[in-house]
């Protein structure tokens, strides 16, 4: 987002991402903490599926980008981190993630280092 951008926020409850062919593309910002990643990871998988179909020219979905901000105490508590890194690698620039750790005491592995902020 940039200054004066319009955003919509939704916290809690039942939510989903179900774009229809012909809808205008939207850029998603997903924010999760701890096990709250579960529904958002499902949304990321759906976005990856739609990007995969789009590359195969099998659908008419116009997709924007998805950026995940995901926080936990330490990297061992970041659920699905390897899957998320795989999605970022498969769809560079379309799916991105920034992990934030609040109480990491040990060294962060090299694979995660470029994507981790915090202590």
N, C-alpha and C positions, 0 to 999 in steps of 0.2 A: 504494500500500500504506500501511497504517497500522501503528503499533506493534503487535506480536504477530500480524500477518497471516501466513498460511501461504503460501509461494510455492514453486514448483518451478522449478529451473534445469536447463538442458541446454546443454552446451558441445560444439561440434564434432559430427562424425559425420553420419549420415543423419537428418534430421528433417523434419517436415512438420506442417501444421495442417489437420486434416480433420474438423471437427465434423459430427456427424450430426443430422438432425432429431430433436427431442426431448431432445437433450443439454442439460444445464444450461449457461447462458451462462458464459463465462470471460472475464476481462480479461487481455489479453496485454501484456507488456512485452518489446519486442524491442530488443536491444543489438547494434550493429554498428560496426565500424571499417573504414575504407577499402573495399576491394573485397569485404569480408565482407558487404556489403549485399545481394549478389546473391540468395541464397536467401531472405533476409528480405523483400526487395522483392517476390518472388513470393508470399510469404505475405500481404503487404499487399494485393496485387492480388486475391488470392483472397477476402480479407476484404471488400474493396470490392465484388466481385461478389456475395457473399452479402448484404451490406447492400443492394445495388441490387435483388436479387431479393426481399428482405424488404420493401422499400418498395413493390414491385409486387405484394406478396401472393402471389408465385409459389412460396414454399417455407415450411417450418415451422421453419427454423433460428432459434434464439434466440441472439443474439450479444451479447457484452459490448463493451468498448472495446479498442482497440489503441493503444499508445503506443510510438513508436520513438525510441530514443536513438542518434544516429549521429554518429561522430567522424571527423575527417580533419585533415590538416595545415592546409588552407585551403578556402575555399568552392569553389574550382575543382575540388577533388578529391572533392567530395560528389557521387557518382554519383546519377542519377535525382532530383536535388533538385526540379526543376520538376514532375516527375510526382508526387512526394510532396506538394508544396504543393497540387497539383491534387486529390489524394485528400483532403487535409485540408479543402479548400474544399468539395468535393462531399459530404463526410460530417462536418460540424462536430460536435465533441464525441465522435464515434465513432472517428475516426482522428486522432491528434495526433503531432507530432514535435518533438524538441528536437535541433538540430544543435549540435555542439561542435567548434570549430576550435582547434588548438593553436599554429599558427605563422602566423596571418594577418597580413600586413604592410600590405595595402591596405584601403581602406574597404569595408565589407560593403554590398552592394546593399540598397536599402530593402525590397524584397520579402522578403528573408531575415532582416533585422535582428530582427524580433520573435521569431524562432525560433532565433537563434544565441547561444551563450554561448562563453566562452573569451577568448583573447588577441586 
